[in-house]
Amino acid sequence: MAAPALSHHSGRPRSVPLRELRTRLTQLIAMAELTDTVTLVTRDGDPRPVAAIVPAPAARSAAQARADGERLATVTAGWARRLEESHRQGALRHAAELRAVTDALAEVWAELDRHVPPGTDPAVDRLRAAHADLRRD
């Protein structure tokens, strides 16, 4: 019995049972190569695909996409580590600078208290009250 010729089928992939694949493999491969047709292979009597014949560029593209995804994940993880380390170092610098400013402010208030004792100048007393949250008394 002569089998009908396979034609280019745009849109969704064509489906071929395994027994037909055995007799048409060369033709299906040529069709994939020449027309970028995807052919799904099913088990006889089961409509679910078990394999596919795809054009080589599409297969390479999928492999490249996986490789690119893995490479992107590696690069992203590296940048995330760098950003976390930069954030940690920035937080440490900020804490050190805040301590330095707080210490300097404490020295200024101590010096001001020596020169203008509390209760002797109402303007300085108002300043002391306004900045009570910043003082380490």
Buried (B, 14 or more C-beta within 10 A) or exposed (E): EEEEEBEEBEEEBBBBBBEBBEEBBEBBBEBBEEBBBBBBBBEEEEEEBEEBBBBEEEEEEEEEEEEEEEEEEEEEEEEEEEEEEEEEEEEEEEEEEEEEEEEEBBEEBEEBBEEBEEEEBEEBEEBBEEEEEEBEE
